[in-house]
Amino acid sequence: MDPNWLPVLVFIGIAAAISFGMLVAASVLRVRTRNPAPTRLLTYECGEEPDGSVWVRFNPRYYVIALIFVVFDVETVFMLPWALNIEPLGTPALVEMFAFIGILLLGWLYALRKGALQWL
């Protein structure tokens, strides 16, 4: 075994021991209740009494809309540094950003045409 790997193995061993030790300590020292209240087992709905089962089926459309929001949010994150440095980057960066926006616009139009953005 190469002696240069010894510090790495020691570091991994110490990290694993500390991680395992923290999990064991958290399990041993956790706060326990003697008499759990029955209200702790109820579902909390903004101060209202729970109505129906906790396990409700959600329409997958909510997740699709959330994912589309995340995609356009990440697009904004990519555009901000570009916009702050547009002058030194020059014309090629402008063309690349228009291509990037065009590809995202095509994806948005596809989702719109497929009805992924219709709420009902």
C-alpha positions in Angstrom: 0.0 0.0 0.0 1.3 3.4 -0.9 2.2 5.4 2.3 0.5 8.6 0.8 -2.9 6.9 1.3 -2.4 6.5 5.0 -3.6 10.1 6.0 -6.7 9.7 3.8 -7.6 6.4 5.4 -7.0 7.8 8.9 -9.3 10.8 8.0 -12.0 8.5 6.7 -11.8 6.4 9.8 -12.0 9.4 12.2 -14.9 10.8 10.2 -16.8 7.5 10.3 -16.1 7.1 14.1 -17.3 10.7 14.8 -20.4 10.2 12.7 -21.3 6.9 14.3 -20.6 8.3 17.8 -22.9 11.3 17.2 -25.7 8.9 16.0 -25.3 6.7 19.1 -25.2 9.8 21.4 -28.3 11.2 19.9 -30.1 7.9 20.3 -29.1 7.5 23.9 -29.6 11.1 25.0 -32.9 11.8 23.1 -35.8 13.4 24.9 -38.5 10.9 25.8 -42.0 11.4 27.0 -43.5 9.3 29.7 -47.2 9.9 28.9 -47.7 10.7 25.2 -50.8 12.8 24.7 -53.4 11.4 22.3 -53.6 14.8 20.5 -49.9 14.4 19.5 -51.0 11.6 17.1 -53.5 13.8 15.3 -52.8 15.6 12.0 -52.4 19.3 12.4 -54.3 21.4 9.9 -53.8 25.0 10.8 -55.6 24.7 14.1 -58.7 23.0 12.6 -59.9 19.5 13.5 -58.6 17.0 10.9 -61.2 16.0 8.3 -60.7 12.6 6.6 -57.6 10.6 6.1 -54.1 11.9 6.2 -53.2 10.0 3.0 -54.8 12.1 0.3 -54.0 11.6 -3.4 -52.6 14.7 -5.0 -52.9 15.4 -8.7 -49.5 15.0 -10.4 -50.1 18.2 -12.2 -49.1 20.1 -9.1 -45.6 18.5 -9.2 -45.3 19.2 -13.0 -46.0 22.9 -12.4 -43.6 23.0 -9.5 -40.9 21.4 -11.7 -41.5 23.9 -14.5 -41.2 26.7 -11.9 -37.9 25.3 -10.7 -36.5 25.1 -14.3 -37.3 28.7 -15.0 -36.0 29.7 -11.5 -32.7 28.0 -12.3 -32.7 29.8 -15.7 -32.8 33.1 -13.8 -29.9 32.1 -11.7 -27.8 31.3 -14.8 -28.8 34.6 -16.5 -27.8 36.9 -13.6 -24.0 36.4 -13.8 -24.2 36.5 -17.5 -26.1 39.9 -17.4 -23.6 41.3 -15.0 -20.6 40.4 -17.3 -22.2 41.0 -20.7 -19.8 43.7 -21.8 -16.5 41.8 -21.4 -18.0 38.6 -22.8 -19.0 40.2 -26.1 -21.2 39.1 -29.0 -20.6 35.3 -28.8 -22.0 35.3 -25.2 -25.1 37.2 -26.4 -25.7 34.7 -29.2 -25.3 31.8 -26.7 -27.7 33.3 -24.2 -30.3 33.8 -26.9 -29.8 30.1 -27.9 -30.2 29.1 -24.2 -33.4 31.1 -23.9 -34.7 29.8 -27.2 -34.3 26.2 -26.1 -36.0 26.9 -22.8 -38.8 28.7 -24.7 -39.3 25.7 -26.9 -39.6 23.5 -23.8 -42.1 25.9 -22.3 -44.2 26.0 -25.6 -44.1 22.2 -25.7 -45.4 22.0 -22.1 -48.0 24.6 -22.8 -49.2 22.8 -26.0 -49.4 19.4 -24.1 -51.6 21.1 -21.5 -49.1 20.6 -18.6 -49.7 24.2 -17.4 -53.5 24.0 -17.3 -54.6 24.0 -13.7 -57.8 22.0 -14.0 
